[in-house]
Amino acid sequence: MATLAVLHGQDDSEQTRHSPAALGSGFALAAQGLRKRYGDGAEALCGVDFAVREGEIYGLLGPNGAGKSTAVQILTTLLLPTDGSAQVFGRDIVRDQDAVRRSIGVALQETGVDPLLTGSEALELQGRLYGATRRAARERAHELSGMLQLEDFAHRRIANYSGGMRRRLDLALGLVHRPRLLFLDEPTTGLDPLSRNALWDLVRTVRSESGTTVFLTTQYLEEADTLCDRIAILRAGTVVAEDTPSRLKRRMRRDVIELEPEDPAQLATLLRLVRRSQPSATLEREAVRVHVSHGATIAQELLAAAAGAGIALGGLRVAPPTLDDVFLELTREDGVTDAGEEA
Amino acid sequence: MLRFLEELWLLTGRSLKVTLREPWAVIPNIGISLFFLFVYNAGLSGIGQLPAFGGVPYLAFILPVALVSGSVGGAGAAGQALIRDLESRYFTKLRLTPVSRTALVMAPMLSGMIQLVAQTVLILLVALALGLKLPGGLLAAVGVVVLAAGWGLGFAGYAVGTALRSRSGRTAQAATFIFFPLLFLSDTFVPLTLIKAGWMRVAAHVNPTTYVFDAMRSLLAHGLVAAPLLRGLAAIVALAVVTLGFAVYTAQRTLRDA
């Protein structure tokens, strides 16, 4: 803890004084029974619990509408929870908003930057709003422009920035005051693969250089997989699983095979045939679906079997599990069948 | 407190900076005020000969109309600045900082006030160039600027409150149409004694703008005279208490859970 306080400078000495108990617990962020019901009665979060350890990159994974954004907005003090509580380094997110705001950096989808400002102006203002002197704010702005490769555009108006540049600026704005906990809301949604990889590297750098804890939301399994130490999977406002990516993946079999007979009438026959070698096969809409560890090999066997039985196939898909597959897999464990899946 | 003032100054400075980068959002408002001044003075100055004007030149009589219309426009700019930040969602980014919530809402108002004061001074200078005499001297001119700023502040509370409540540029824009009855249901062009329609006289008595016009006119024509000045200030305080109360109430509600 002492080393962290040194790395983060003066802001933390104050935190250390005020919340020794929380620092002792080693959690950067913790939530207990977090609920959010909107005015129209819709329940976005139905009692969410999790705990993020200091220095960890923690991912909240879920499809659109799962409640990720609501969770982040509550944790960053933008929204009030209907029920439940959460603490950032031991400080309550409702009662102690100022202390929470000081210790977190945020890059949210729900925020923007004044398009008439230049990047360096926005960074400098941000620094000064956190109490830095003009000179310190200017130096920090310069430093971050370099780190996020924004130098060439630092003196151009933000209105002229590309999507990737805005995302990097947003990250820079979140890092201005050297926060101990960084929130990233779908940081790579809409980015091209190159910018996405660059952003992942940046997040790793931030963590390794300053020990910053990172809490991110994503709808991409791959992102959670490569970047996060631990993942919570959020579905319809509830955490359905929380573990390390590797353990979660072990819980789901590797690949998904889907076979679709040309004649829908043969669906039942095809299912019976597949179940002879793959008893876990299920029927999903117009196709037989099975999760296996070696997709390509099993697919070959199944194709041969289908040809042998005289079933003409109209479609075949062999793929690593998508987020939807993960969900199907997880909800099946709960004994619930979910018909909603990707188109 | 010092920290609050620093935050307010930083946010106001930002607001002014971006306003200057988009001057076309402000120029029409100044244009309209100067247009009022030129056109009404040129077209109506003859009626200043009427005894009801008590020898006050028509330029001094109509100048407050240009000033008040300018100050209302400047105050509307405060609402528009806030709407811009709400729409670009920069406002949400600012809400994530530990900055005082009061400073967040006051900064666009203060920036609107600064624009308004600059604008009022400009219009006064144009009036002087047109031949305005100021028997009350610099003190009277300062008094007029203070009245315009106070009236603008009252209107800024209204503009910011509706901006926060509606979060839409169009609704906030529509809400500024209250400006028309406020400006014109009053002794706008002639003294009350010359207004014959009974309903109009009632409206003018109820309309707080009337007292602001009268206070400005008295300053311009006679310098510091207590009674009209105090009535004008009272009207301003009454309006400001209501509209700033509305703005603070709306801000507290929307900033708590938006």
Interface residues (C-beta under 8 A of the other chain):
Chain A: T76 T77 L78 L79 L80 D98 R101 R102 I104 V106 L108 E110 T111 G112 V113 D114 P115 L116 L117 E121 L125 Q126 R128 L129 Y130 G131 L173
Chain B: R3 E7 L10 L11 R14 K17 V18 R21 E22 R84 D85 S88 R89 Y90 T92 K93 L94 R95 L96 T97 P98 V99 R256 D257 A258
